[in-house]
Amino acid sequence: TTLFRSAFFGAYFLISRVEIYQLQDRLREKEYILAPGVLDFTPASPQSVPDSYVHDAVSDFISTLGNVNSSNITEQYQSLKRFMSDPFQIQFDADTFDWVHQVKAEDLAQILKINEKKITSNDKGVFHVVAFGRADYYVGGDYLGHEDQVIELNLTLVPPEANKRWYLQITGLSWNKLENFKAKKRINQNEGQNDEKN
């Protein structure tokens, strides 16, 4: 009987240790490293991503997108594409093809200043960004004028990769004139009201 009890408790102990180990593995699947330096890794779950980290990453992405000229636009966009999902990289190339060629052909430069950012998120590490800013345009060093713009970004928290400062992946990106953004918003609101009536 004593031998049986010892064997039973030994088996129970082993089973409980295996269950705890598996649970720890599952919890670790939800953790990501959120730090720019290799020596400063900080584990965090999607529910506890520091606001400052997301804001800094967004500022970096938008600066790379919006501050371009004829000599750096290809390099800037290649740098930004490192943080995009594979399907979106193809979409981004198609969306920016004409703009890249125009900047190079006409010796254009764009300087973008962000005035306001709105960032919303859910508990799954998905973020939606709406940034309002002003783009100033130059040609050959001469000032052309400015345009109020709205940049929208969809970001997803991803596991870390070597040589990547940010562990946020861009899954969607669009930029429009402010008036076009407002018009689109009005249309969406009207459609939502119509759906409620129906």
C-alpha positions as CSV (number, residue, x, y, z in Angstrom):
1,T,0.0,0.0,0.0
2,T,2.8,2.4,0.9
3,L,4.5,1.6,-2.4
4,F,1.3,2.2,-4.3
5,R,0.7,5.6,-2.6
6,S,4.3,6.6,-3.3
7,A,3.9,5.6,-7.0
8,F,0.5,7.5,-7.1
9,F,1.9,10.7,-5.6
10,G,5.0,10.5,-7.8
11,A,2.9,10.2,-11.0
12,Y,0.6,13.0,-9.8
13,F,3.6,15.2,-9.2
14,L,5.0,14.6,-12.6
15,I,1.7,15.2,-14.3
16,S,1.2,18.5,-12.5
17,R,4.7,19.7,-13.4
18,V,4.0,18.9,-17.1
19,E,0.8,20.9,-16.9
20,I,2.5,23.9,-15.3
21,Y,5.3,23.7,-17.9
22,Q,2.7,23.7,-20.8
23,L,0.8,26.6,-19.2
24,Q,4.0,28.6,-19.0
25,D,4.8,27.9,-22.6
26,R,1.3,29.2,-23.6
27,L,1.7,32.3,-21.6
28,R,5.1,33.0,-23.2
29,E,3.4,32.8,-26.7
30,K,1.6,36.0,-25.7
31,E,4.8,37.9,-24.8
32,Y,6.8,40.1,-27.0
33,I,10.0,42.0,-26.6
34,L,9.5,45.7,-26.8
35,A,12.8,47.6,-26.7
36,P,15.0,49.2,-29.3
37,G,18.3,47.9,-27.9
38,V,19.3,44.2,-27.7
39,L,20.5,44.7,-24.1
40,D,17.3,46.3,-23.0
41,F,14.7,43.7,-23.8
42,T,11.4,44.1,-21.9
43,P,8.7,41.4,-22.0
44,A,5.2,42.7,-22.4
45,S,1.8,41.3,-23.4
46,P,-0.5,42.9,-26.0
47,Q,-2.6,44.2,-23.1
48,S,0.3,46.1,-21.6
49,V,2.2,47.7,-24.5
50,P,3.6,51.0,-23.2
51,D,1.8,54.0,-24.8
52,S,5.2,55.7,-25.3
53,Y,6.5,52.7,-27.3
54,V,3.6,52.8,-29.7
55,H,3.7,56.6,-30.1
56,D,7.4,56.5,-30.8
57,A,7.0,53.8,-33.4
58,V,4.2,55.7,-35.1
59,S,6.2,58.9,-35.2
60,D,9.1,57.0,-36.7
61,F,6.9,55.4,-39.4
62,I,5.2,58.6,-40.3
63,S,8.4,60.5,-40.5
64,T,9.9,57.9,-42.8
65,L,6.8,58.1,-45.0
66,G,6.4,61.8,-45.1
67,N,9.8,63.4,-45.2
68,V,11.2,62.5,-48.6
69,N,13.0,64.0,-51.5
70,S,14.3,62.9,-54.9
71,S,17.6,61.5,-53.4
72,N,16.2,59.6,-50.4
73,I,12.6,58.5,-51.3
74,T,13.6,55.0,-52.4
75,E,15.7,54.4,-49.3
76,Q,13.1,55.8,-47.0
77,Y,10.3,53.6,-48.5
78,Q,12.6,50.5,-48.4
79,S,13.2,51.2,-44.7
80,L,9.5,51.5,-44.0
81,K,8.7,48.3,-46.0
82,R,10.8,46.3,-43.5
83,F,8.0,46.8,-41.0
84,M,5.2,45.8,-43.4
85,S,3.5,42.5,-43.9
86,D,4.5,40.7,-47.1
87,P,1.1,41.2,-48.8
88,F,1.0,44.9,-47.9
89,Q,4.5,45.5,-49.2
90,I,3.2,44.7,-52.7
91,Q,0.2,47.0,-52.2
92,F,2.5,49.8,-50.9
93,D,4.7,49.5,-54.0
94,A,1.7,49.8,-56.3
95,D,0.2,52.7,-54.3
96,T,3.4,54.8,-54.3
97,F,4.8,53.9,-57.8
98,D,3.6,57.1,-59.5
99,W,4.5,59.3,-56.5
100,V,8.1,58.0,-56.4
101,H,8.6,58.6,-60.1
102,Q,7.1,62.1,-59.8
103,V,9.4,63.0,-56.9
104,K,12.5,61.9,-58.8
105,A,11.5,63.3,-62.2
106,E,10.5,66.8,-60.8
107,D,13.1,67.0,-58.0
108,L,10.3,67.3,-55.4
109,A,10.7,67.3,-51.7
110,Q,8.0,66.8,-49.0
111,I,8.3,67.8,-45.3
112,L,5.6,66.4,-43.1
113,K,4.7,67.8,-39.7
114,I,2.2,65.9,-37.5
115,N,0.0,68.1,-35.4
116,E,-2.2,65.4,-33.7
117,K,-2.2,61.6,-33.4
118,K,-5.1,59.4,-32.3
119,I,-4.3,55.8,-31.5
120,T,-6.8,53.1,-30.5
121,S,-6.2,49.5,-29.8
122,N,-7.8,46.2,-28.7
123,D,-6.6,43.5,-26.4
124,K,-5.1,41.5,-29.2
125,G,-2.2,43.8,-30.0
126,V,-3.9,45.5,-32.9
127,F,-3.6,49.3,-33.2
128,H,-5.4,51.9,-35.5
129,V,-3.7,55.3,-35.9
130,V,-5.1,58.5,-37.4
131,A,-2.6,61.3,-37.7
132,F,-3.4,64.8,-38.8
133,G,-0.5,66.9,-40.2
134,R,0.7,69.4,-42.8
135,A,2.9,68.6,-45.8
136,D,5.1,71.3,-47.2
137,Y,6.2,70.9,-50.8
138,Y,9.4,72.1,-52.6
139,V,10.7,71.8,-56.1
140,G,14.4,72.3,-56.6
141,G,14.5,74.1,-53.3
142,D,11.7,76.5,-54.1
143,Y,8.6,76.4,-51.9
144,L,5.4,75.3,-53.7
145,G,2.9,75.4,-50.9
146,H,1.3,73.1,-48.4
147,E,-1.4,70.5,-48.0
148,D,-3.3,69.4,-44.8
149,Q,-3.2,65.6,-44.7
150,V,-4.5,62.6,-42.8
151,I,-2.4,59.5,-42.4
152,E,-4.0,56.2,-41.3
153,L,-2.1,53.2,-40.1
154,N,-3.1,49.7,-39.0
155,L,-0.5,48.1,-36.8
156,T,-0.1,44.6,-35.3
157,L,2.2,43.6,-32.5
158,V,4.5,40.8,-33.7
159,P,7.4,38.7,-32.2
160,P,10.8,40.3,-32.3
161,E,13.2,40.0,-35.2
162,A,16.9,40.7,-35.3
163,N,18.0,44.2,-36.3
164,K,14.4,45.5,-36.1
165,R,13.9,48.5,-33.8
166,W,10.1,48.2,-33.6
167,Y,8.0,45.0,-33.0
168,L,4.9,46.5,-34.7
169,Q,4.0,45.4,-38.2
170,I,2.2,47.7,-40.7
171,T,-0.8,45.9,-42.2
172,G,-2.5,49.0,-43.7
173,L,-1.5,52.5,-44.6
174,S,-3.3,55.3,-46.4
175,W,-2.9,59.1,-46.7
176,N,-5.3,61.6,-48.0
177,K,-6.0,65.3,-48.2
178,L,-7.9,66.4,-45.1
179,E,-10.9,67.4,-47.1
180,N,-11.1,64.0,-48.8
181,F,-10.8,62.3,-45.4
182,K,-13.7,64.4,-44.0
183,A,-15.8,63.7,-47.1
184,K,-15.1,59.9,-46.7
185,K,-16.0,60.1,-43.0
186,R,-19.3,61.8,-43.8
187,I,-20.2,59.2,-46.4
188,N,-19.4,56.4,-43.9
189,Q,-21.6,58.1,-41.2
190,N,-24.5,58.5,-43.6
191,E,-24.2,54.9,-44.7
192,G,-24.2,53.8,-41.0
193,Q,-27.3,55.9,-40.3
194,N,-29.1,54.4,-43.4
195,D,-28.2,50.9,-42.2
196,E,-29.8,51.7,-38.8
197,K,-32.9,52.9,-40.4
198,N,-33.2,49.8,-42.6
